[in-house]
Amino acid sequence: MTLQEAVAHLRARDLTCLVDPVLLDGKVAVFTECVEHGYTPLRSEIMAAYFVAGRDAAQDAFDGGLITEGELRQKLADLSRQVLS
């Protein structure tokens, strides 16, 4: 079962998910792209979680004034390249 299928399964049964739907949809998109790049489902799940954690950490650093907008864009580009290449 893929992450997307699991989410659909939960939603079909009106089960509450503790993760913000916007974040979950983003993770599903990254997971799907990882699978399309040839990663196994387990590795795709790990890579998607890594990507989301890195993205969130970079955004938090920017929001906290620790990095500039240019540094944020660079970190996100580097992260995408690392995970999806």
Buried (B, 14 or more C-beta within 10 A) or exposed (E): EBBBEEBEEEEEEEEEEEEEEEEBEBBBEBBBBBBEEEBEEEEBBBBBBBBBEBBEEBBEBBEEEEBEEEEBEEBBEEBBEEBBE
